[in-house]
Amino acid sequence: MANSKSDKTLVTKVLIFCILVMIGWQWAFVHFSAANYASRVYLGIIGVSFAAFIYAVYNAYKQADSGTKDNSSRGWVIGITVVILLFIGIWAAGANETVKPGSPQMEDVR
């Protein structure tokens, strides 16, 4: 086993990249952040998504040195990151479309 190479460094690089992308993506929608974190639905979905992300990272580290050359564990980390990014973007787009009482969209057009 002297020639075996650990994949944990690759998992660490994927993890750091995914976290940086999620932080940057959240920063891009920072003007919606306060309203997002006030919603229990948003927090619940983000909480479940981050729990899945953490489990995927744990699983990727566990499988890094298992002897199999399977990239699916890192793929799950990237896939869950994409799902989180899509959810944040869709939620922000939906928040942008809210119509409040007294706004021009609520005026009666005759």
N, C-alpha and C positions, 0 to 999 in steps of 0.2 A: 504494500500500500504506500510505498514511498513516492510513487509517481502520481498518486491520486491528488486531484485539485479540488478544493472546497468551492462550492457555489454560493456560500454565504455572503461573499463580497458582492456578487451579482444581485442577490436578494436585497442586500443593504442599499445598493445603488438604485434599484427599482423602488424601494420603499422611500428613500429620500426624494427621488424625482416625483413620485406620486404625491407625497406630502407637500412639496413645494408648489406643485401644480394646483392642488386643492386650496392652499393658502392664497395663491395668486388669483384663482378663480373667485374665491370668496371676497377678496379685496376688490375685484372688478365690480362686484355687486354690493359694495359696502353701503351705498345709499339706501338699500332695502334691509340691511342687517338688523336694525333695531326692531322693525316690524316683524321680521322673520322669527326672531328669537322670542317674541311675545306670543307666538302661536304654538299651542300644544301639539297640533298635528305636525307642524314642521319639525319641532324638536323630537317628536316620537319617530318620525321617518328617518331623520338624520341620525338619531341615536341607534336605531336598528341597523342602518347602513354602516355606521362606524363600527358597531359590534361585529358585523360581517367582515368588514375590512380588517379589523384586528385579528379575527380568527383566520382569515386568509393569510395574513402576514405570519402568524404563528405556524400555520400549516406549511407555508413556503420555507420558513427556516428549518422546520422539522424534516422536510423532504429534501433539503439542500444537500445533505450528506448521506442520504439513504442508499446511495449506490445506483439509483435509477436515473436515467437521463430524461426526465420528464419535465417539460417546461410549463405544464398546465398550472402548477401552483403559483408561479409568477404571473401567468395569464389571468388567474382569478383575481390577484391583487390589482392588476391593471384594469380588468373588467369592472370590478366593484368601484374603483376610482372613477371610471367613465360614468357609471350609473349615478354616483354621487354628484358629479359635475353636471350631468344632464338634469338631475332633480333640482339642484340649486338654480340653474339657468331657467328652467321651466317655471319654477316657483316665482322667481324674480320677474319673469315676463308676465305671469298672471297677476302679480301685485301691481305691475305697471298699468294693467287694464282695468283696475277697480274703478267703479263709478260711485262717487260719494254724493249724498244729498246736497242740492244747491249747485252742483257742477253744471256746466253747459250741456252735458249729455242728458241731464235729467229734465231739461226744459221741454215743454209741450210744443211740438212742431205741428202747426195747423196749416 
